[in-house]
Amino acid sequence: MAARIPSLTGIRTVAALSVCLTHAAFWTGHYTDDFVGRLTARFEVGVAIFFVLSGYLLFSPWVRALVEGRAVPAVGRYFWHRARRVLPAYWVTVIAVYALYLVYEPADASPTGTGWSGFVRNMTLTQVYGLGHLHSGLTQMWSLAAEVVFYLVLPPLAWLLVSVVCRRRWRPDLLIVGLLALMLVSPVWAVVVAGSAGVNPTARLWAPAFFGWFVAGMLLAVCVHLIRRWNATLSVSIAVGALLLSATSIAGEPTITPTTASATIVKHVLYLVVAVGLIGPLTVRDQTDWWARLCGSRPMVWLGEISYEFFLVHVLVLEVVMDVLGYGVFTGSMAVAFVAVTAVSIPVAWLLHRVTAPLWRARTPGHVHTRG
C-alpha cells in the first residue's frame, strides 16, 4: 500500500470550499449570465476536482499491481471500504435533515423529495433519477449519486483494462488508449441527451454526463508512473486560465449542464483541465514546490480530512443561515453567506466526522481513502 500524500488530502479543501462558494452565489442570486455571474457559477468545478481525485486514488492500486507484478485488489474488500466510508455519514445527514424538517422549515424551502418515498430515494442515492426527489438541504447530493455509480463500475472496468487489455502486464500504452476511449462516454452522452426528444431532464445529472472526469483521474494514475516532474506553477496557471475561459459564453449559461451539447462538452473539457491541472502536480512524489507545500499545510490537510462531511452538511447550513439572516430567495450578500456557512459548517462537519469515523477508521491493506 502506498503512503498517503498529505497534499492530496489538502486539495479536497479547495474542492469543498469551491462548491460551498458556488452554492452561496446561487442562493443569493449571483448566477447572472455575464462574466462575473458565470465565474461564480463555475466554482462548481469543485465537483470535477472530487471526481478526478476519486478516479486517481481508486484506480491507483490496480495500476500499482501491474507495475509491481502483484495481485490486483480484492473486489469484495474494495466495495466494503467504499460503503463503510461513504454511507454512515451520508445516512446520518439524510436522517438529520428529514428529522429537522419535521419541526423547522427554512423560508423558500423546496417542497420536493418529501414523504417516505422521498426519504427512501435519498437514503438509497436514487433521488437523481426522475424529477421531484431532491429534498431541501440535500440538493447537492446529485453529485454523490453520480460518484457512487463510478465506484460500482470501477472494478469491472479495472478488470477489463488490466486482465483483458493488458493481460496483467504493465502496458501503459494500452491503458492510456483504453482510458482515452472511455473518456468519450461523456461527450457522446451530452449529444444524445441534448438531441433526443423525450429524454428525462434529470439525465443531464446522471453519472455518464461526468464520467470523463473520473476516467481522467484513472488516466492520471497511469501517467504518474511515466512522469518524473510536474511543473506546478505552469499547471496551476493553466488550470486558472481554463476556469476563467469557462466563464465566457463558450461554456454556456451559469448552470451545471448547459442547454446545448457543444457548450456542455466545452465546459466538461475545461473543468477536466482545471481539475487535472490542480491535482496533477500533487501526484508526483517528492514534490517540494509551493503548490505541494500549500496543499500539504496543516490547515489545508485538517479541513481536507473533514471535507466529505463538510460537503454533506453545507447546503442544509446554507438554507438555515439564509433564513436566519433574513435573506429571501436569490437575495443577500454572497460573501456574507459564504463566510457564515463555512464558519458554521466546519464544526458541524467535524462533529459528524468524529461520530462516524469509528465505523471506517480502522484500515486494512488495500484501503484507499478518497471521500473526505
Secondary structure, 3 states (H helix, E strand, C coil): CCCCCHHHHHHHHHHHHHHHHHHHHHHCCCCCCCHHHHHHHHHHHHHHHHHHHHHHHHHHHHHHHHHHCCCCCCHHHHHHHHHHHHHHHHHHHHHHHHHHHHHCCCCCCCCCCCHHHHHHHHHCCCCCCCCCCCCCCCHHHHHHHHHHHHHHHHHHHHHHHHHHHCCCCCCHHHHHHHHHHHCCHHHHHHHHHHHCCCCCHHHHHCHHHHHHHHHHHHHHHHHCCCCCCCCHHHHHHHHHHHHHHHCCHHHCCCCCCCCCHHHHHHHHHHHHHHHHHHHHHHHCCCCCCHHHHHHCCHHHHHHHHCHHHHHHHHHHHHHHHHHHHCCCCCCCCHHHHHHHHHHHHHHHHHHHHHHHHHHCCCCCCCCCCCCC
